[in-house]
């Protein structure tokens, strides 16, 4: 196995590891944003149920 082949293998491994980290990061931030959005929506629903249901 030549030096160029080993360098290519390491470059590919680094690239795929980066994709894995990016996937985990995006999945985690997506989950957090879904949770925040549902919490916000729930809070808005409670505000509307408490009385002020007037919309223009």
Secondary structure, 3 states (H helix, E strand, C coil): CCHHHHHHHHHHHHHHHHHHHHHHHHHHHHHHHHHHHHHHHHHHHHHHHCCCCCCC
